[in-house]
Each structure stands twice: as C-alpha cells, then as structure tokens.
Amino acid sequence: MPTDVENWKSEVYGNEIRDHLFEFAEQGFDSIPDDERDAWFERFKWWGLYHQRNGQEGYFMMRIGTPNGVLEPGQLRVVGEIADEYARGPGTNPIFGDAYADFTTRQSIQLHWIELSDVPAIFEKLEENGLSTQQACGDSWRNIVGNPVAGKDAQEVIDAWPVIRELNETFKGNDDHANLPRKWKVSVTGSADGSGQGDINDLAFEPAYKEIDGEDVVGFNVRVGGGLSRNEPRLAREIDVWVAPDQVSDVAGGLSALFRDNGDREDRYNARIKFLVDEWGPERVRETLQDEYVDFELETVGRDVREEYTYNTGAGERNDLVGVHDQTDGTNFVGLNVLVGRMGAADVLDLADLAAEYGSGEVRLSQRQNVIVTDVPDAALDDFLDEPLLDHYSPDPSPFMRGSVACTGTEFCSLSIVETKNRQVRFARWLKANVDLPVGVDEFHIHLSGCTASCAQPQIADVSLRGMKTRKDGDPVEALDVGLGGGLGDEPQFARWVTQRVPVDEVPGAIANLIESFAAERDEGESFRAFVARHDDDELDAFVDPEETDYEDPMMHNTKRTWYPYAENDAMEDAPSPPADD
Amino acid sequence: MSDRLIRVNAYTTLDLVDGRARGHEFEADAPGVVNVTAPREDPERVTLEVELDNTAIDALTAHADEVALSPAQARTLAEALESTADRVEAAQRDEDDTA
C-alpha cells in the first residue's frame, strides 16, 4: 500500500504542478483548501518551494538549483535582486538583517520569506536569466553537484562540466524520471581532489582511467547508495562499473530508472537507494543495470585517483577551495569564505559587481557553503584581494570561520530542534578570538545540524554537532551531541558520537578543551582525524569536557516553540498572519 | 558510543526525559528520548520507543526499546498516563496549598 505522499504524487506531480502553483498564486494562499495543504506543500517541493515552519504560515523557502554551483555571468546579480526584493518577511535576523541568500551544502541557493503571490514573477525573472527552481526539492533528480571549478581547475583529470550540463538538461523536467520513490542526489567529479563528495550521494561518478583498445581513457567509476540522513549514514558503494563520458547519461538514466522501478514506495524511511543497495548488494545492482537498463556492455571498474583526494579529509592541501588557486587558462579562481553560507542581499549584489569587474562575472558555489570568483587574471588579483568586501568574505579566514558549516535550523525549518546558523557564527567568532590550533594544523571543520536529517553533513567533520535538549539549572535548554573524527578522502570515515547533550553555552568551552588536549597529546604532525582514530570513545568523551566560558548564548530557550527565534515577542501566539495577497 | 537509534527532530514526542536503567547488578540515571509513532499507511500497531543516552549507562550497549501496542492498548496506556498525571498534579496542588 503506497504512502500518502505516493498517492498525492500519483494524482499530480512533476511539471504539471506548476500550473496549479500559479493558479494558487493568482487566487491567494488562502485558496489552498485546508485539507489539501499537506498534499500541495509536498508537491510544491518539486518546484523548489518548501512551506516554512509552524508560526510562519504562508511563507516559503525557495531553492534555486544551480548545477555544479555554476552561476554564469550576471546570474548572481539576479539572485541578489530577487533576495532584496522578495526574501523579506516579518522577522529580522539580528546578524544577517532583513534579506539574504543562503548557499547550501549542495551548491544551491535558498531564499526565505517568499510569498506565494510573488512566485510567478520570481520564476519569470529566474527563467529569463537561465536559472530555475525545478526539481530543487522533491522526489526526483536534485541539483547535481561536483567540483565547482570543473573545466577551470588546474588539478583536473577530466572536465566534468559538459557531463553535468548534459545530465541536467536530460533529467530536469524529464517525465520518465520526474517521480522517483525519494530524492535522487547525483555527484559528478572530474578533479583529483574529491571535492564532488561523491561518497555521500545516491549516485557518484568519480574520475578514473580505463584501458580501452590498448589506450588509457579517462572516464568515471560509478558508486551508488551513499547518504547521511536518518541516523543511517552510508558511503556510496562501488558497483564495478567504469563509464566513458559520452555514456554517463545512459548509465545515470539506467540507475535512476532502476531506482524508480525498484525503490520502496511503501515506506519513505526505507526509500532511498542506499537501502536498496543494502538489500541487493552492489553485484545485483550491476546485474540489473546491465540486464534491464542499458543496451551496451558495461565496462568493469577503472583505476581511480582516490589516493589523491584531499577535500574534507582533515589533512594535506585543499581541504576546501577557499583561497587563490590556479586555473588551466592561466587566470585564477578565488574561493571566499561565507560563514555558514549566508550572505546579505546587498553583499550578494556587491560581490556580483566585483566578479564582473575583476573576473568574467561568473561565480561558483562549493559544497562547503562558500563562493568562488573565477577567471581573475594575475594582473587584477591584488586589487581584487584589497576590496573591502573581502575583509568579511575572506580568501584567508581563520580556520574556525572557514571550517564552519550550518544548516537552516529553527529559524525556518520544521524539523530542527535548535537554532543553528547564528549560533555557529557566534561559536566561530568566539573560537577565533580564544583558541589557537596546534602549529601546522590549518583546517578544522565544525558542522552544526539542527536534527538527525544531517543537512549540514555533520558526520563528515572534525567536530560534528547535532541538535538535542538538556536540562541546566533545572530548565530545559538547547544542547548538542558531539561527534568527532569524520571526513572524506580515500578512506572516508563517519564521525563517532562521543558526548551527548552538551548545553549550547558550554560547547565553545568543550571545543577549546578538546583542542587543548589534542595539542598536548598529539603525535608530531598528527592530524586531528588521526588523533581521534587512535583514542577510544571514553577517552574522547573526556577530552570534550564541556565548560562555561565568557561565551554567551542568547538562544538557550526552546526556539522551536517560538514563531521566530529572534522576534522580540517570539511566542507562537504572537505569530504574524499569513501575508496579505498583493 | 554508537549513534542514536531514534531519529530526533521537531516531530519527536519528547526529546528530553529523565530516565533510569535498572538491572540486578546496576542502576544508572540517564536522560532519554521517548517517541510515539506508527506507519503512515496501513498501520496496525502504535509503536512506543524509548532510548536512554548511551553515554550515561556503562552497563548496556547503545540500544532503543520498542513496544508495539494495539490501538486498545495504546488507549489504555494513554488513560493511565492521563489519570496518573491528574493525580500527580492534584498532589502538587495540595502541596502548594499547604506550603
């Protein structure tokens, strides 16, 4: 028996949702019948719209899917203009103000406080400029991720950008692949740094060499069934397939169809392909793909370059793409740190101007919630780096600023149980002012997720923080579970959860004490991840050692019970009415 | 410790309760999570889940306990919880009045 969601999807789903969406936008939010809201809100996701949480009725989060994080010249300005005009609501964020854009861990963009009546105008502006929200959420092909500087990166094995573009064009709006049992996350990477984070995707294409007719050909190895959500993280599994670039689309479509036909539509908790791979094993996935979904002989796995991976590994060069790096054409890409991925609309517009002035106008987004300005010639580099905006969005930030990733949290999300983005900003600022990493340790990744859905990818950080509650001085307060030692690379490792329910105001002290122990007890040259690996859970729990400091947390109370955590009168009964239609 | 077994998000029934694990050879106080759930479609039973924080209990490996209740059993439990809650609140009021 299919689920409610499957029944709703069987009635209306995919491209056709748009007509209904526009009709509701025309007639007003209240025209959505009360007893159909759950169904329509579920369907709207396919067009990139999430209804915000309880207390924010009538406001939506809008996700713009930018394949591989690529924003072509002019597109960032469009995003900034839309954020400035439409992403304003009744709540003001004390750190980020009234209008802002969020860069996400899947190289997309999220705007908040969007009103339904504005959606047609926003879509028109996006589409006039080559942008789209189509399939940014919902049960289908999500935004395709990869190394954001594909086609430009001097460390590239193969240019994945044409492959990603082809996949995007083939599978966005494709009725055969529009209604899958669950989301379908694809990563295509051509660089040898691992920055596509393929291991945590449903489907990953990773650069690999294969001898074909006596010649070494560059293509991709295929991995299936990775993902972090629901307390059951999985690494994508090798299915013994190498594919040439011109056949990626066939294999990707075959696997997407295999998932469409065989994924579990009766239990959404069990629907992701990672559970099908658990059940079948990689061999059966390969056999089924070969027998039923492709009409050519699949090659066996090729020689990968995983040993060279550095991205998010906790050691070595290029743990992220922040800083100045060489492009293949002799110019540079400059990765700028955007703390927790959030940028005020005015700053977005300023950055768009700078990208046009010093580079080609193109900007790209990384999976660490940062922005990259590409195509900056050597001659323009110093002037660009001197721009005042880069004092805030630095190419050379403190390790605690550059290492911070945070999900949306109780500000807008209906799942989260703690406040996240502003808290992570406060954590990073306090750590920057008060804590030094040991000599030679330049990177330290701290990811904060508001619940077990793992949108901040907490399991692949040095320090993983996840929302919980505890009691302090008799009162319930927001708290965080602490995990340690996660990261990607040739040998990816999920964090080990060692300490539970640390009151949020004691978390910076806990991290400071942890780093002090690491500095005192590490072997020479030892990375934090290696340090964690050689200690048992009890030892690590003792290192964490929560402690009050001069850090103050203004959001200790139960923010999920507010209508907006930062409102002066934040109680649910003070929630604003749905926006009037204009 | 291993990861939590129960998903904890805004839909979890209680993300913070005071609990105790008790055996013949051990006793440990621990905070915990309590959740009531059932499949969205064709549910036959109500599931009551309890997981105490593993870091607070050395004597047990990480685990969650689940009880499958028929609707009638779930109602019996709910009524017992309601009436006992009434009794506790009444006792507290009496205490407040005499204080």
Interface residues (C-beta under 8 A of the other chain):
Chain A: M1 P2 T3 D4 V5 R53 R230 N231 E266 D267 R268 T410 S414 L415 S416 I417 C451 T452 A453 G467 M468 K469 T470 R471 P476 D481 G483 R496 W497 V498 T499 Q500 R501 D537 D541 K560
Chain B: M1 S2 D3 R4 L5 I6 R7 V8 N9 A10 Y11 T12 D15 L16 P31 P39 R40 E41 D42 D53 N54 T55 A56
